Amino acid sequence: MIQTEEQRIVDAAIATRRSVRAFLPTPVAREDIEAILDVAARAPSGTNTQPWKAYVLTGQSKAKLSQAILDVYADPAKLNQHSEEYNYYPRQWVSPYIDRRRKVGWDLYALLGLTRENKPGMHAQHARNYTFFDAPVGLIFTMDRIMEQGAWLDYGMFLQNVMVAARGRGLDTCPQAAFTQFHKVIGEVLGIPTDERLVCGMSLGFADTNKVENTLTTEREPVSGFAKFLD
Ligand SMILES: Cc1cc2nc3c(=O)[nH]c(=O)nc-3n(C[C@H](O)[C@H](O)[C@H](O)COP(=O)(O)O)c2cc1C
């Protein structure tokens, strides 16, 4: 099949997106962040409702949020009082989802030399979520509570656009549900109105290609595994 230039560029932006978990301190220009959000907002949404809202954190605001979450994360008594507001994952895990979840988790931990017994090591690695894996930009996404399930579809399209638009600029991302557990802390520190629900966070910056966690390659089912062509 002949590939056009457009196909190549679009496919490359999609296929080179991956979750990066170590970033360089190199800053991202404000106009680049704005341009990424601007083009991402071209995402479709039911009746053009555009449910997305973004808090863009850099410098002090990012450091302040990270510290507030890490303070809680490091203290089991405090940590106990924080839980997710919505179920991102199924309540009951079944195959093949549990197998895929385990594989990516253990592949990452194996790269980092973390064994099952090394609970403090895994705890510390998970904590890296809250410094946005050292990315210079932390994004916190929210949505009005009044929005229903359809808006979550719209939101996913917007988030994917953010990540693909970042690739077009040589930037990388990591979408992060890890923040949802700390919606109360985040709401307080950022002054988020109570009628907004935390959707997720995202790290944005330039990948540190020397870090082993960024060598993780994740698998996908082939098309024949998830699509039925009905003639
Ligand atoms: C909404 C969403 C939330 C995620 N939350 C986290 C997270 O909190 N921490 C993390 O390290 N990765 C997180 N991931 C990344 C997934 O683990 C990753 O997308 C998956 O393993 C496939 O790998 P890839 O993104 O490199 O293709 C999240 C992904 C999505 C889409």
PDBQT file of the ligand as one rigid body, heavy atoms in Angstrom, charges set to zero:
ROOT
HETATM    1  C1  LIG A 301      -6.384   7.960  31.389  1.00  0.00    +0.000 C 
HETATM    2  C2  LIG A 301      -5.054   7.280  31.631  1.00  0.00    +0.000 A 
HETATM    3  C3  LIG A 301      -4.517   7.279  32.893  1.00  0.00    +0.000 A 
HETATM    4  C4  LIG A 301      -3.245   6.729  33.127  1.00  0.00    +0.000 A 
HETATM    5  N1  LIG A 301      -2.687   6.834  34.377  1.00  0.00    +0.000 NA
HETATM    6  C5  LIG A 301      -1.388   6.541  34.545  1.00  0.00    +0.000 A 
HETATM    7  C6  LIG A 301      -0.727   6.870  35.768  1.00  0.00    +0.000 A 
HETATM    8  O1  LIG A 301      -1.338   7.384  36.705  1.00  0.00    +0.000 OA
HETATM    9  N2  LIG A 301       0.595   6.621  35.879  1.00  0.00    +0.000 N 
HETATM   10  C7  LIG A 301       1.307   6.060  34.849  1.00  0.00    +0.000 A 
HETATM   11  O2  LIG A 301       2.517   5.860  35.017  1.00  0.00    +0.000 OA
HETATM   12  N3  LIG A 301       0.711   5.728  33.681  1.00  0.00    +0.000 NA
HETATM   13  C8  LIG A 301      -0.604   5.975  33.493  1.00  0.00    +0.000 A 
HETATM   14  N4  LIG A 301      -1.217   5.710  32.287  1.00  0.00    +0.000 N 
HETATM   15  C9  LIG A 301      -0.426   5.162  31.186  1.00  0.00    +0.000 C 
HETATM   16  C10 LIG A 301      -0.789   3.729  30.816  1.00  0.00    +0.000 C 
HETATM   17  O3  LIG A 301      -0.172   2.839  31.708  1.00  0.00    +0.000 OA
HETATM   18  C11 LIG A 301      -0.306   3.502  29.366  1.00  0.00    +0.000 C 
HETATM   19  O4  LIG A 301      -1.047   4.315  28.500  1.00  0.00    +0.000 OA
HETATM   20  C12 LIG A 301      -0.432   2.062  28.883  1.00  0.00    +0.000 C 
HETATM   21  O5  LIG A 301       0.341   1.197  29.668  1.00  0.00    +0.000 OA
HETATM   22  C13 LIG A 301       0.005   1.939  27.413  1.00  0.00    +0.000 C 
HETATM   23  O6  LIG A 301       1.323   2.411  27.260  1.00  0.00    +0.000 OA
HETATM   24  P1  LIG A 301       1.698   3.646  26.317  1.00  0.00    +0.000 P 
HETATM   25  O7  LIG A 301       0.889   4.837  26.761  1.00  0.00    +0.000 OA
HETATM   26  O8  LIG A 301       3.173   3.851  26.513  1.00  0.00    +0.000 OA
HETATM   27  O9  LIG A 301       1.341   3.269  24.901  1.00  0.00    +0.000 OA
HETATM   28  C14 LIG A 301      -2.524   6.145  32.055  1.00  0.00    +0.000 A 
HETATM   29  C15 LIG A 301      -3.115   6.099  30.798  1.00  0.00    +0.000 A 
HETATM   30  C16 LIG A 301      -4.364   6.651  30.578  1.00  0.00    +0.000 A 
HETATM   31  C17 LIG A 301      -4.953   6.624  29.205  1.00  0.00    +0.000 C 
ENDROOT
TORSDOF 0
